[in-house]
Amino acid sequence: MFNEVKKSIQWGEETLTLETGKVARQADGSVIATLGETSVMANVTFAKQPREGQDFFPLTVHYQEKYYAAGKVPGGFFKREARPTEKETLTARLIDRPIRPLFVSGFKNEVLVMCTVLSHDLVNDPDIVAMIAASAALTISGAPFMGPIAGCRVGYEGGDYILNPEVDDMHDLRNNPEQRLDLVVAGTKNAVMMVESEAYELTEEEMLGAVTFAHAQIQPVIDLIISLAEEAAKEPFDYQAPDISELYAAVKAAGEAKLVEAYKIQDKQDRTTAQNEARAHILESLTEEQREDINVVQAIKKLEASILRGDIVKSGKRIDGRALDQVRPIVCETGLLPRTHGSALFTRGETQGLVVTTLGTGDDEQFIDALHGNFKSNFLLHYNFPPYSVGEAGRVGPPGRREIGHGKLAWRALQAVLPAATDFPYTVRVVSEITESNGSSSMASVCGGSLSMMDAGVPLKAPVAGVAMGLVLEEDGSYGILTDILGDEDHLGDMDFKVAGTENGITSLQMDIKVAGITPEIMEKALAQAKAGRLHILGEMAKALTEAGDFSVHAPRIETMQIPTDKIREVIGSGGKVIREIVEVSGAKVDINDEGTIKIASPNGEAIQKAYDMIHAIVAEPEEGAIYTGTVVKIVDFGAFVNFFGKRDGLVHVSQIENRRLNHPSDVLKEGQEVKVKLLGFDDRGKVRLSMKVVDQETGEEVKQEKKEKDDA
C-alpha cells in the first residue's frame, strides 16, 4: 500500500531522518523530517497551469506549530491554533527567502509549501527541520526547483562555533553572556542563499567564519536530500521557460531611450513619474498581441535591470549620482514629541523614520505563549509601513509578514545593547513609523530606535546603526557592491545585505540573494564596505546625541528592592490584602516576582519612597541598639507595649520608662502616644525589650551615660 523511502544520517549530535511515501500521498511532494525527536511534515503542491493574466510567481509558504507537538493545549478562549504567531510568520519567511530564487526563471504557476510541526522535543528548534523538510519535498515534487537547499543554526561560545545549539541555549541571549550568536544560514551545494542572525558585537571576521562554518555543515544534509530524491522523486514537470527574446527586442527598441533618461533623474518621485511614462510609451508602441503577452512585464523589468545594472558595473555610476560606497545625506533629530518618553526623526536621503520610545513597568511586559514554553519579553519593537511613505494610496490593515520581519530585524539589532533588567527594570517599547521610504527602512528603524531610546534615558551599552548593502553580479563574474541601496537598486539588484552594529561589532546580519548565491570573497568585501558605512552613520548620529538623556517627566520611575523569598508571603498578605494597602496608601505600582525582586513604579518620587518604606518595615528585622519612633498600643501594670517597627510590638518595662519609680505606667503614658525607644535586645523567648529612659524624648538622641549618672545622684 505504501511506497516508503527513508534516509538517515548522523548530523552533529542528533540523527536526521527524511521519510516519504506514507503520509499525504496526494501532495506533489511530502516529506517528514526528524531531528532528535522534533518532527516537521512539509507538503508541496503546485498548479500545472499558470492562472490567466498572472505576471508574477505566486509562491506561498506556511509554517504551523501545533501545540499537540509539545503536549500542550492552546491558550485563549477557543483553545485551538488561530492566526499565525510571530515565530510562525518569521519561520515562513525564513523558508521562503532561500527557495524563491531557485525556481526556474519565468515560472508563474502557483506553488504552496506547508510545513507542520508534528513533534517537538524542546531541544531541537523545528524551524531548521522545517526548512530541510520543505527543501526535500520540493526536490522530489517534480516542480522546476533548482535545489536542494539546506539550513542550520550556529552558535558562538568561547571562540567555538556550535552546530544547532539547543533551544534553551538560544533563548534570551541578552542574559546569557557566554553565548554571543544565533545565526541561521541556508544555501545550496555551492553557495550561501540566506543569512539571518542575532549577534553580540561580533567582528566581521567572526561573522564570516560563522557563515563559512554553517555552509560546510549543511553539505551532508544536501547529499541526504539528493539521496532521497534518487529513489523517490517524481518525473520533472514539463516546463520550458518562454523565449521572450523577440518581445524583449521590441520593448527595448520602443523604450530604452526614455527609460535611460528616466533613470538619470535623482529625485524619486520625479523619477517614478518618468518611469511610468516610459512604460506607458512602451506599451503603446507594441502591437496588441505583444501587449497581451503575459511576459511583457518581465521584458520591461529586464530592460530596466540592464540599464541600471550596466551603469553600476561598467562606470560605477548610480541612479542618484553617488559613488558605490557613499551613504546618502543624513539628518538626525531627537526630542521632537513633547509628551512621549523618547522620540527621534532619522532621515537618510528619501528614507525617513519617526521612532518613538515608551517606558513601562513589569505589567507592560509581553506574555508569549510559545511551543517550547511561556515567557515574558520586556523589549518590544513594532514597525509600521503605511502606503503614504512611498506616495501611494493603498489598503491599511494589520501588520503583514513584511512589517513583522522588518520589525524583528531591528529588534535583533537593538536588543543586544540594552542594559540588564536588574540595572534598568523597565519594559521598553519602540515604534517605528516609516514616513518616507526609498531603500532600507528597517535600517532607518535601527538608527532611529537607538536615538529614540537614548532620548528616553535608556542607558544603551553603545549606539547602534544599520546599513543596507546591494550587489550587481554580471554573468562574466564582474560585480559592484553598493552601500545604502535605493529601492530601485534593491528591486533590480541581486542582493539585499543588511548589517547593523555598534562601533565595536555586528549585532545583526540579514542577507537575501536573488541569484544562485555569492562567494566568500564577495561577502567579505560587502562586510568591510558595510562596516565603513556603519561607522559613518554612527558619526552622523553622534551629532544629535552621544549618550542617554534625562528621563521624561511623563515616564514612570522604577526602583527595585530585593527581599528574602520567605518574606514574600508577608508583603502580599492574605488574599493580597497587604500589597493592595501599600499601593493604595503610597499611590505607587508594586510588582513582586517569585525570586523576591520588587519593582516600585510611579512618576512621583515621594510615592515610590512611601511604598519602599512600607515594604521595608514589613521585611526588615529590627536592629539591637537602634532607636525607633513608636506608638503606645497598650498599657498594663508592668509596662507598656509599643508598636515600633512595622507591625512589630515590644514591651517597655515600667522600670525602663523613666529614671524614677512610677506607681503605674499610666502616670506618664497613654495609648496612642508617640514615644522614642531603644531596642535593648531579646529575652530568652525572643520577646523584644525596649527602653524609653535611655532616649531623649524630645531629640530622639540616646542619653549619655554621664548625664544618667548625674541625674541619679
C-alpha positions as CSV (number, residue, x, y, z in Angstrom):
1,M,0.0,0.0,0.0
2,F,2.8,2.4,0.8
3,N,6.0,3.0,-1.1
4,E,8.1,4.3,1.7
5,V,11.6,5.7,1.3
6,K,13.6,6.6,4.4
7,K,17.1,8.1,4.7
8,S,19.1,9.0,7.8
9,I,22.5,10.5,8.7
10,Q,24.2,11.4,11.9
11,W,24.2,15.2,11.9
12,G,26.0,16.9,14.8
13,E,24.8,15.2,18.0
14,E,21.5,14.1,16.6
15,T,20.1,11.7,13.9
16,L,18.5,13.5,11.0
17,T,15.9,11.4,9.1
18,L,13.9,12.1,5.9
19,E,11.0,9.9,5.0
20,T,8.3,10.0,2.3
21,G,5.7,7.8,0.6
22,K,3.4,7.1,3.6
23,V,1.7,10.3,4.5
24,A,0.0,12.9,2.3
25,R,0.4,10.9,-0.9
26,Q,-1.8,13.2,-2.9
27,A,0.6,16.1,-2.5
28,D,3.2,16.6,-5.2
29,G,5.9,16.2,-2.6
30,S,5.6,15.2,1.0
31,V,8.5,14.7,3.5
32,I,8.6,14.2,7.2
33,A,12.0,15.4,8.6
34,T,13.0,14.4,12.1
35,L,15.9,15.7,14.1
36,G,16.2,14.1,17.5
37,E,12.5,13.9,18.5
38,T,11.5,17.1,16.6
39,S,9.4,16.2,13.5
40,V,8.1,18.5,10.8
41,M,5.9,17.5,7.8
42,A,6.4,19.5,4.6
43,N,3.8,19.2,1.8
44,V,4.3,20.8,-1.6
45,T,1.7,21.3,-4.3
46,F,1.9,23.3,-7.5
47,A,-0.5,24.2,-10.2
48,K,0.1,22.6,-13.6
49,Q,-1.0,25.7,-15.4
50,P,-0.5,29.4,-14.6
51,R,-3.5,31.5,-13.8
52,E,-4.6,33.5,-16.9
53,G,-3.1,37.0,-16.9
54,Q,-0.8,36.3,-13.9
55,D,2.5,38.1,-14.4
56,F,4.3,37.2,-11.1
57,F,5.4,34.0,-9.3
58,P,2.8,33.1,-6.7
59,L,4.8,31.2,-4.1
60,T,3.2,30.8,-0.7
61,V,5.0,29.3,2.3
62,H,3.2,28.5,5.6
63,Y,4.7,27.2,8.8
64,Q,2.4,26.0,11.5
65,E,3.2,25.0,15.1
66,K,0.7,22.6,16.5
67,Y,0.5,22.7,20.3
68,Y,0.0,18.9,20.5
69,A,3.6,18.6,19.2
70,A,4.8,19.6,22.7
71,G,2.0,18.0,24.6
72,K,0.2,21.4,25.2
73,V,-3.3,22.7,24.8
74,P,-3.5,26.2,23.2
75,G,-4.4,29.1,25.4
76,G,-7.2,31.6,24.7
77,F,-10.9,31.2,24.7
78,F,-11.2,28.9,21.7
79,K,-8.4,26.5,22.6
80,R,-7.2,26.0,19.1
81,E,-4.5,27.4,16.9
82,A,-5.6,30.6,15.3
83,R,-3.7,33.4,13.5
84,P,0.0,32.8,12.9
85,T,2.3,33.8,15.8
86,E,5.3,36.0,15.2
87,K,7.5,32.9,15.3
88,E,5.4,31.1,12.7
89,T,5.4,34.2,10.4
90,L,9.2,34.7,10.8
91,T,9.9,31.0,10.1
92,A,7.7,31.0,7.0
93,R,9.8,34.0,5.7
94,L,13.0,32.1,6.7
95,I,11.9,29.2,4.4
96,D,10.6,31.4,1.6
97,R,13.6,33.6,1.1
98,P,16.2,30.9,0.1
99,I,13.9,28.8,-2.1
100,R,12.2,31.6,-4.1
101,P,15.2,32.5,-6.2
102,L,15.8,28.8,-7.1
103,F,12.6,28.3,-9.2
104,V,13.3,28.4,-12.9
105,S,13.0,32.0,-14.3
106,G,9.6,32.7,-15.8
107,F,7.8,30.0,-13.9
108,K,4.4,31.6,-12.8
109,N,2.4,28.6,-11.7
110,E,1.1,28.7,-8.1
111,V,3.2,26.9,-5.5
112,L,2.1,26.1,-2.0
113,V,4.5,24.9,0.7
114,M,3.0,23.9,4.0
115,C,5.2,22.9,7.0
116,T,3.5,21.5,10.1
117,V,5.3,20.8,13.4
118,L,4.2,17.3,14.5
119,S,6.5,16.7,17.4
120,H,8.9,19.0,19.4
121,D,11.4,17.6,21.8
122,L,12.1,21.1,23.3
123,V,15.8,20.6,22.3
124,N,15.9,21.0,18.5
125,D,14.2,24.0,17.1
126,P,11.7,23.0,14.4
127,D,12.4,26.0,12.2
128,I,15.6,24.4,10.8
129,V,13.9,21.0,10.5
130,A,11.0,22.7,8.6
131,M,13.4,24.3,6.1
132,I,15.1,20.9,5.4
133,A,11.7,19.2,5.0
134,A,10.5,21.9,2.7
135,S,13.6,21.6,0.5
136,A,13.3,17.8,0.3
137,A,9.6,18.0,-0.5
138,L,10.2,20.5,-3.3
139,T,13.1,18.4,-4.6
140,I,11.0,15.3,-5.0
141,S,7.9,17.1,-6.2
142,G,8.9,17.5,-9.8
143,A,8.5,21.2,-9.6
144,P,11.1,23.3,-11.6
145,F,13.1,23.9,-8.5
146,M,16.9,24.2,-8.8
147,G,17.7,23.0,-5.4
148,P,18.1,21.4,-3.0
149,I,19.0,23.8,-0.2
150,A,19.6,23.0,3.4
151,G,20.0,25.2,6.5
152,C,21.4,25.1,10.0
153,R,21.7,27.2,13.1
154,V,25.1,28.3,14.5
155,G,26.0,29.5,18.0
156,Y,29.3,31.0,19.1
157,E,30.6,30.3,22.6
158,G,34.1,30.5,23.9
159,G,35.6,31.1,20.5
160,D,34.0,28.0,19.1
161,Y,31.2,27.6,16.6
162,I,28.4,25.3,17.7
163,L,26.1,23.4,15.2
164,N,22.4,23.5,16.0
165,P,22.6,24.6,19.7
166,E,19.6,23.7,21.9
167,V,16.5,25.8,22.1
168,D,17.3,26.8,25.7
169,D,20.8,27.9,24.7
170,M,19.3,30.3,22.2
171,H,16.6,31.7,24.4
172,D,17.1,35.2,25.9
173,L,20.7,35.6,24.7
174,R,20.9,39.1,26.2
175,N,21.1,37.5,29.6
176,N,23.5,34.8,28.5
177,P,26.9,36.5,28.1
178,E,28.6,33.2,27.2
179,Q,26.5,32.7,24.0
180,R,27.1,35.5,21.5
181,L,25.4,34.4,18.3
182,D,22.1,33.0,17.0
183,L,22.8,32.6,13.2
184,V,20.6,30.8,10.6
185,V,22.2,30.1,7.2
186,A,20.6,28.4,4.2
187,G,22.4,27.5,1.0
188,T,22.9,25.2,-1.9
189,K,25.8,22.9,-2.6
190,N,27.9,25.7,-3.9
191,A,26.7,29.0,-2.4
192,V,25.0,30.7,0.5
193,M,21.5,31.9,-0.2
194,M,20.2,33.4,3.0
195,V,21.6,34.6,6.4
196,E,19.6,35.7,9.5
197,S,21.3,36.5,12.8
198,E,21.2,38.0,16.2
199,A,24.7,38.7,17.4
200,Y,26.6,40.4,20.3
201,E,29.2,42.7,18.7
202,L,30.9,40.1,16.7
203,T,33.7,41.2,14.4
204,E,33.4,40.9,10.6
205,E,35.9,38.0,10.7
206,E,33.9,36.1,13.4
207,M,30.7,36.6,11.5
208,L,32.2,35.5,8.1
209,G,33.7,32.5,9.9
210,A,30.2,31.5,11.2
211,V,28.7,31.7,7.8
212,T,31.5,29.6,6.3
213,F,31.2,27.1,9.1
214,A,27.4,26.8,8.5
215,H,27.8,26.3,4.8
216,A,30.2,23.4,5.4
217,Q,27.9,21.8,7.9
218,I,24.8,21.7,5.6
219,Q,26.7,19.7,2.9
220,P,25.8,16.3,4.4
221,V,22.1,17.4,4.5
222,I,22.1,18.4,0.9
223,D,23.6,15.0,0.0
224,L,20.9,13.3,2.1
225,I,18.1,15.1,0.2
226,I,19.7,14.2,-3.1
227,S,19.9,10.5,-2.0
228,L,16.2,10.6,-1.1
229,A,15.3,12.2,-4.5
230,E,17.2,9.5,-6.4
231,E,14.7,6.9,-5.1
232,A,11.5,9.0,-4.5
233,A,11.5,11.9,-6.9
234,K,8.6,12.3,-9.4
235,E,9.2,13.0,-13.1
236,P,10.2,16.6,-13.6
237,F,7.3,18.8,-14.6
238,D,7.5,19.6,-18.3
239,Y,8.2,23.3,-18.2
240,Q,10.1,25.3,-20.7
241,A,10.9,28.9,-19.9
242,P,9.3,31.1,-22.5
243,D,11.5,32.6,-25.2
244,I,11.0,36.4,-24.8
245,S,13.9,37.5,-27.0
246,E,11.6,38.9,-29.7
247,L,9.4,40.6,-27.2
248,Y,12.4,42.0,-25.3
249,A,13.8,43.4,-28.5
250,A,10.6,45.1,-29.3
251,V,10.4,46.6,-25.7
252,K,14.0,47.7,-25.9
253,A,13.5,49.4,-29.3
254,A,10.4,51.1,-28.1
255,G,11.5,52.5,-24.7
256,E,15.2,52.1,-24.0
257,A,16.0,55.8,-24.6
258,K,13.1,57.0,-22.4
259,L,14.0,54.7,-19.6
260,V,17.6,55.7,-19.7
261,E,16.6,59.3,-19.3
262,A,14.2,58.4,-16.5
263,Y,16.9,56.7,-14.6
264,K,19.1,59.8,-14.8
265,I,16.5,61.7,-12.6
266,Q,17.8,61.7,-9.0
267,D,14.5,62.7,-7.2
268,K,12.5,59.5,-6.5
269,Q,9.0,61.0,-7.2
270,D,10.1,62.6,-10.4
271,R,12.0,59.5,-11.5
272,T,8.9,57.3,-10.7
273,T,6.7,59.6,-12.8
274,A,9.2,59.4,-15.7
275,Q,9.5,55.6,-15.4
276,N,5.7,55.2,-15.5
277,E,5.5,57.5,-18.6
278,A,8.2,55.4,-20.3
279,R,6.4,52.1,-19.5
280,A,3.2,53.6,-20.9
281,H,5.0,54.7,-24.0
282,I,6.5,51.2,-24.5
283,L,3.0,49.5,-24.2
284,E,1.5,52.0,-26.7
285,S,4.3,51.2,-29.1
286,L,3.8,47.5,-29.0
287,T,1.3,45.5,-31.1
288,E,-1.9,44.3,-29.5
289,E,-0.6,40.8,-29.4
290,Q,2.6,41.9,-27.7
291,R,0.7,44.0,-25.1
292,E,-1.4,40.9,-24.2
293,D,1.6,38.7,-23.8
294,I,1.9,37.7,-20.1
295,N,5.6,38.1,-20.3
296,V,5.6,41.8,-21.3
297,V,6.1,43.0,-17.7
298,Q,9.0,40.6,-17.4
299,A,10.5,42.1,-20.6
300,I,10.2,45.6,-19.3
301,K,11.7,44.7,-16.0
302,K,14.6,43.0,-17.8
303,L,15.2,46.2,-19.8
304,E,15.2,48.4,-16.6
305,A,17.6,46.0,-14.9
306,S,20.0,46.1,-17.8
307,I,20.0,49.9,-17.8
308,L,20.5,50.2,-14.0
309,R,23.0,47.4,-13.6
310,G,25.1,48.2,-16.7
311,D,25.9,51.7,-15.4
312,I,26.8,50.4,-12.0
313,V,29.3,47.7,-13.0
314,K,30.8,49.5,-16.0
315,S,31.1,53.1,-14.9
316,G,30.5,52.9,-11.1
317,K,27.6,55.3,-11.6
318,R,24.4,55.0,-9.5
319,I,20.9,56.5,-10.1
320,D,21.4,59.3,-7.7
321,G,24.9,60.1,-8.8
322,R,26.6,58.6,-5.7
323,A,29.8,56.5,-5.6
324,L,29.2,52.8,-4.9
325,D,30.4,53.2,-1.3
326,Q,28.7,56.5,-0.5
327,V,25.9,56.9,2.1
328,R,23.2,59.4,1.4
329,P,23.0,62.7,3.4
330,I,21.7,62.1,7.0
331,V,19.8,64.3,9.4
332,C,19.1,63.2,13.0
333,E,16.8,64.9,15.4
334,T,15.7,63.9,18.9
335,G,13.1,65.1,21.4
336,L,10.5,66.0,18.8
337,L,7.4,65.0,20.7
338,P,6.6,66.7,24.0
339,R,4.5,64.0,25.7
340,T,6.4,60.9,24.6
341,H,9.2,59.4,26.7
342,G,11.6,59.5,23.8
343,S,11.5,60.3,20.1
344,A,13.7,60.7,17.1
345,L,13.4,61.5,13.5
346,F,16.0,59.8,11.3
347,T,16.3,60.9,7.7
348,R,18.7,59.3,5.2
349,G,18.1,60.6,1.7
350,E,14.5,59.8,0.9
351,T,14.1,57.3,3.7
352,Q,12.8,58.6,7.0
353,G,11.6,57.0,10.2
354,L,9.8,58.7,13.1
355,V,10.7,56.4,16.0
356,V,9.1,56.7,19.5
357,T,10.1,55.0,22.7
358,T,7.7,54.3,25.6
359,L,8.9,53.1,29.0
360,G,6.6,50.9,31.0
361,T,6.6,48.7,34.1
362,G,6.5,45.0,34.6
363,D,2.8,44.9,33.9
364,D,3.6,46.0,30.4
365,E,5.8,43.1,29.5
366,Q,4.6,40.9,26.6
367,F,3.5,37.4,27.6
368,I,4.4,35.0,24.9
369,D,2.8,31.5,24.7
370,A,5.3,29.5,22.7
371,L,5.6,25.9,21.8
372,H,8.7,25.4,24.0
373,G,7.1,27.2,26.9
374,N,5.7,30.5,28.2
375,F,7.9,33.5,28.8
376,K,7.8,37.3,29.0
377,S,9.6,39.9,26.9
378,N,10.5,43.4,28.3
379,F,11.6,44.8,24.9
380,L,9.1,45.3,22.1
381,L,9.8,46.8,18.6
382,H,6.9,47.5,16.2
383,Y,7.5,48.6,12.6
384,N,4.8,50.3,10.5
385,F,5.0,50.9,6.8
386,P,1.9,52.9,5.6
387,P,1.2,53.4,1.9
388,Y,1.9,57.2,2.1
389,S,5.6,56.5,2.8
390,V,6.0,55.6,-0.9
391,G,3.5,58.1,-2.2
392,E,0.8,55.5,-2.8
393,A,-2.9,55.1,-1.8
394,G,-3.3,51.6,-0.6
395,R,-5.1,49.4,1.9
396,V,-4.2,49.7,5.5
397,G,-4.6,46.7,7.7
398,P,-3.0,44.6,10.4
399,P,0.8,44.1,10.2
400,G,1.8,41.7,7.4
401,R,4.8,39.5,7.0
402,R,7.0,42.3,5.8
403,E,6.2,44.5,8.8
404,I,6.8,41.6,11.2
405,G,10.0,40.6,9.5
406,H,11.5,44.2,9.3
407,G,10.5,44.8,13.0
408,K,12.2,41.7,14.1
409,L,15.4,42.6,12.3
410,A,15.5,45.9,14.0
411,W,14.7,44.2,17.3
412,R,17.6,41.9,16.9
413,A,20.0,44.7,16.1
414,L,19.0,46.8,19.1
415,Q,18.3,44.4,21.9
416,A,22.0,43.4,22.0
417,V,22.9,46.7,23.6
418,L,20.1,47.0,26.1
419,P,21.0,47.2,29.8
420,A,20.3,44.2,32.0
421,A,16.8,44.1,33.6
422,T,18.4,44.3,37.0
423,D,20.1,47.6,36.1
424,F,17.2,49.1,34.1
425,P,13.9,47.5,35.3
426,Y,11.7,48.9,32.6
427,T,9.6,47.5,29.8
428,V,10.8,49.3,26.6
429,R,8.5,49.6,23.6
430,V,9.9,51.2,20.4
431,V,7.6,52.0,17.5
432,S,9.0,52.9,14.1
433,E,6.6,54.9,11.8
434,I,8.2,54.9,8.4
435,T,7.1,58.3,6.9
436,E,9.2,58.1,3.8
437,S,10.8,55.1,2.0
438,N,13.4,54.7,-0.7
439,G,15.5,51.9,0.4
440,S,16.3,50.2,3.8
441,S,13.6,51.5,6.1
442,S,14.5,48.7,8.5
443,M,18.0,50.1,9.0
444,A,16.4,53.6,9.5
445,S,14.4,51.9,12.2
446,V,17.6,50.7,13.8
447,C,19.2,54.1,13.7
448,G,16.1,56.0,14.8
449,G,15.4,53.4,17.5
450,S,18.8,53.8,19.0
451,L,18.5,57.6,19.1
452,S,14.9,57.4,20.4
453,M,15.8,55.1,23.3
454,M,18.8,57.3,24.3
455,D,16.4,60.3,24.2
456,A,14.2,58.4,26.6
457,G,17.1,57.9,29.0
458,V,17.7,54.2,28.3
459,P,21.4,53.6,29.1
460,L,22.4,51.6,26.0
461,K,25.8,50.0,26.1
462,A,26.6,51.7,22.8
463,P,24.7,53.4,19.9
464,V,23.6,51.1,17.0
465,A,23.5,51.9,13.3
466,G,22.5,49.9,10.3
467,V,23.2,50.0,6.6
468,A,21.8,48.1,3.6
469,M,24.2,46.8,1.0
470,G,23.4,45.7,-2.6
471,L,25.0,43.7,-5.3
472,V,25.1,43.7,-9.0
473,L,26.6,40.5,-10.3
474,E,27.1,40.1,-14.0
475,E,27.3,36.8,-16.0
476,D,31.0,37.3,-16.6
477,G,31.7,37.4,-12.9
478,S,32.2,41.2,-12.6
479,Y,30.3,42.8,-9.8
480,G,29.7,46.0,-7.9
481,I,28.8,46.3,-4.2
482,L,26.6,49.2,-3.2
483,T,26.4,50.9,0.1
484,D,23.0,52.3,1.3
485,I,20.9,51.0,-1.6
486,L,17.8,52.7,-3.1
487,G,14.5,51.0,-3.6
488,D,15.2,50.5,-7.4
489,E,18.7,49.1,-6.6
490,D,17.1,46.6,-4.2
491,H,14.3,45.7,-6.7
492,L,16.6,45.2,-9.7
493,G,19.8,44.1,-7.9
494,D,21.0,40.6,-6.9
495,M,21.4,41.0,-3.1
496,D,19.9,42.7,-0.1
497,F,22.5,42.6,2.6
498,K,21.7,44.4,5.9
499,V,24.3,44.9,8.6
500,A,23.7,46.6,11.9
501,G,26.0,47.1,14.8
502,T,28.0,49.3,17.1
503,E,31.4,50.7,16.7
504,N,32.8,47.5,18.2
505,G,31.0,44.9,16.2
506,I,27.9,43.4,14.4
507,T,24.6,42.9,16.3
508,S,22.5,41.7,13.4
509,L,23.1,40.5,9.8
510,Q,20.5,39.6,7.3
511,M,21.2,38.6,3.7
512,D,18.9,37.6,0.8
513,I,20.2,36.6,-2.6
514,K,18.3,36.6,-5.8
515,V,20.9,34.7,-7.8
516,A,22.4,31.3,-7.1
517,G,24.4,32.5,-4.2
518,I,27.6,34.6,-3.6
519,T,31.2,33.7,-2.9
520,P,33.0,34.2,0.4
521,E,35.1,36.9,-1.4
522,I,32.1,39.0,-2.2
523,M,30.7,38.6,1.3
524,E,34.0,39.6,2.9
525,K,34.1,42.7,0.7
526,A,30.5,43.5,1.4
527,L,31.1,43.2,5.2
528,A,34.1,45.5,5.0
529,Q,32.2,48.1,3.0
530,A,29.3,47.8,5.3
531,K,31.5,48.5,8.3
532,A,32.8,51.7,6.8
533,G,29.2,52.8,6.1
534,R,28.0,51.9,9.6
535,L,30.8,53.9,11.2
536,H,30.0,56.9,9.0
537,I,26.3,56.7,10.1
538,L,27.3,56.4,13.8
539,G,29.3,59.6,13.3
540,E,26.3,61.4,11.9
541,M,24.1,60.1,14.7
542,A,26.6,61.4,17.3
543,K,25.9,64.9,16.2
544,A,22.4,64.6,17.6
545,L,23.0,62.6,20.7
546,T,26.1,61.0,22.3
547,E,24.6,59.5,25.5
548,A,21.4,58.7,27.2
549,G,19.3,61.8,28.0
550,D,17.2,62.7,31.0
551,F,14.1,60.9,31.9
552,S,10.9,62.5,30.7
553,V,8.7,63.8,33.5
554,H,5.9,61.7,32.0
555,A,7.8,58.5,32.3
556,P,7.4,56.2,35.3
557,R,10.2,56.0,37.8
558,I,11.0,52.5,38.9
559,E,13.0,51.4,42.0
560,T,13.9,47.8,42.7
561,M,14.4,46.1,46.0
562,Q,15.3,42.6,46.9
563,I,13.6,40.8,49.8
564,P,14.1,37.3,51.2
565,T,11.8,34.8,49.4
566,D,10.4,33.7,52.8
567,K,9.1,37.3,53.3
568,I,7.1,37.4,50.0
569,R,4.0,36.0,51.7
570,E,4.1,38.8,54.3
571,V,4.4,41.5,51.7
572,I,1.5,40.2,49.7
573,G,-0.7,39.3,52.7
574,S,-3.7,37.1,52.8
575,G,-5.6,37.4,49.5
576,G,-3.3,40.3,48.5
577,K,-4.5,42.5,51.4
578,V,-1.2,43.9,52.4
579,I,0.2,44.7,48.9
580,R,-3.2,46.4,48.0
581,E,-2.9,48.5,51.1
582,I,0.7,49.5,50.1
583,V,-0.5,50.5,46.6
584,E,-3.5,52.5,47.9
585,V,-1.6,54.3,50.6
586,S,1.5,55.1,48.6
587,G,0.0,55.7,45.2
588,A,2.8,53.6,43.5
589,K,2.5,50.5,41.4
590,V,4.2,47.5,43.1
591,D,5.2,44.3,41.3
592,I,6.8,41.3,43.0
593,N,8.2,38.1,41.4
594,D,8.9,34.6,42.8
595,E,12.6,35.5,43.3
596,G,11.7,38.3,45.8
597,T,12.5,41.1,43.4
598,I,10.1,44.0,43.9
599,K,9.6,46.8,41.4
600,I,8.0,50.0,42.6
601,A,6.9,52.4,39.9
602,S,5.4,55.9,39.9
603,P,6.1,59.3,38.2
604,N,6.1,60.6,41.8
605,G,9.4,60.0,43.7
606,E,7.6,60.5,47.1
607,A,5.1,57.7,46.3
608,I,8.0,55.4,45.5
609,Q,9.7,56.2,48.8
610,K,6.5,55.7,50.7
611,A,5.9,52.3,49.2
612,Y,9.6,51.4,49.8
613,D,9.4,52.4,53.4
614,M,6.2,50.4,53.9
615,I,7.7,47.3,52.4
616,H,11.0,47.7,54.2
617,A,9.1,47.9,57.5
618,I,7.5,44.6,56.8
619,V,10.5,42.6,55.7
620,A,13.4,44.2,57.6
621,E,14.4,43.0,61.1
622,P,14.9,45.5,63.9
623,E,18.5,46.1,64.9
624,E,19.6,45.7,68.5
625,G,20.8,49.1,69.8
626,A,18.9,51.1,67.3
627,I,16.4,53.9,68.2
628,Y,12.9,53.9,66.8
629,T,9.8,56.1,67.0
630,G,6.8,54.1,68.1
631,T,3.3,54.3,69.3
632,V,1.9,53.1,72.7
633,V,-0.7,50.5,71.8
634,K,-1.5,49.0,75.2
635,I,-0.7,49.8,78.9
636,V,-0.5,47.1,81.5
637,D,0.5,47.1,85.2
638,F,4.1,46.1,84.4
639,G,4.7,48.4,81.5
640,A,3.6,49.5,78.0
641,F,3.5,47.7,74.7
642,V,4.9,49.9,71.9
643,N,4.4,49.4,68.1
644,F,7.9,50.5,66.9
645,F,8.8,48.6,63.7
646,G,6.1,47.9,61.1
647,K,3.7,45.6,62.8
648,R,6.1,44.6,65.5
649,D,5.4,45.4,69.1
650,G,7.7,45.3,72.1
651,L,7.5,45.8,75.8
652,V,8.8,48.8,77.7
653,H,9.0,47.5,81.2
654,V,7.8,50.0,83.9
655,S,11.4,50.3,85.1
656,Q,12.5,51.4,81.6
657,I,10.0,54.2,81.2
658,E,11.7,56.9,83.3
659,N,14.7,57.3,85.6
660,R,12.4,57.3,88.6
661,R,10.0,54.9,90.3
662,L,6.4,55.0,88.9
663,N,3.3,53.8,90.6
664,H,1.8,52.9,87.3
665,P,2.8,53.3,83.6
666,S,-0.3,55.3,83.0
667,D,1.1,58.1,85.2
668,V,3.2,59.3,82.2
669,L,1.8,57.3,79.2
670,K,-1.4,56.9,77.4
671,E,-2.5,54.7,74.4
672,G,-1.8,56.3,71.0
673,Q,1.1,58.4,72.4
674,E,4.2,58.7,70.2
675,V,7.4,57.7,72.0
676,K,11.0,57.1,71.2
677,V,12.5,53.8,72.3
678,K,15.8,51.9,72.1
679,L,15.9,48.2,71.3
680,L,17.8,46.7,74.2
681,G,17.6,43.1,72.8
682,F,15.6,40.0,73.0
683,D,14.8,37.8,76.0
684,D,15.2,34.0,76.1
685,R,11.8,33.6,74.5
686,G,12.6,36.0,71.6
687,K,10.4,38.8,73.1
688,V,11.6,42.4,72.4
689,R,12.9,44.5,75.3
690,L,12.6,48.3,74.8
691,S,13.7,51.3,76.8
692,M,12.4,54.8,76.8
693,K,14.6,56.2,79.6
694,V,17.9,55.9,77.7
695,V,16.5,58.1,74.9
696,D,15.9,61.9,75.0
697,Q,12.1,62.0,74.1
698,E,12.5,65.4,72.5
699,T,15.5,65.0,70.3
700,G,15.5,61.2,69.8
701,E,19.2,61.1,70.9
702,E,20.5,58.5,73.2
703,V,21.1,59.9,76.7
704,K,24.8,59.9,77.6
705,Q,25.9,57.7,80.4
706,E,27.4,60.6,82.4
707,K,24.1,62.5,82.2
708,K,22.3,59.5,83.6
709,E,24.7,59.1,86.5
710,K,24.4,62.8,87.3
711,D,20.6,62.6,87.3
712,D,20.7,59.5,89.5
713,A,22.8,61.4,92.0
